[in-house]
Amino acid sequence: MVDVTASGRGIGQIGIYHTQNSSRGAPLASTISPTVVFPIPDFWFKGLNYRAGVVDPKPLADKLLSLISNDRAFPYVISSSVIDIEQTPEYYKRFDAKEEIEVHIRFGERSYKDGEGIHGV
């Protein structure tokens, strides 16, 4: 992410980062390392920020439940696009312009289950 982030800007981590055992719904979960290799020199020279944290969903729970029960929100749809790594700069701009809600990046030919990628793509 450091390579595709403009100097003086920042990287934000949304969601939750933790290790867990693999399961039917998360077949590769146990492959997530509790540590991350991070290019500190590049990050520092570009003057970047990194922000992350836990989000408390309770203040929005009533509104979300209303949207779901009225068929206006679909919680199982968590990806607006699945892209190849080469498309990252274009989709970073789309995400920044709020044209995307969550973009999954496909790296090469790696599959996730039975030859399929995320969401069967």
Sequence and secondary structure as in RCSB ss.txt:
>XXXX:A:sequence
MVDVTASGRGIGQIGIYHTQNSSRGAPLASTISPTVVFPIPDFWFKGLNYRAGVVDPKPLADKLLSLISNDRAFP
YVISSSVIDIEQTPEYYKRFDAKEEIEVHIRFGERSYKDGEGIHGV
>XXXX:A:secstr
 TTTS TT EEEE S        SS TTGGG  SS    HHHHHHTT EEEE     GGGHHHHHHHHHTTS  T
T   SEEEEGGGHHHHHHHHHTTS S EEEE TT  SBTTB GGG 
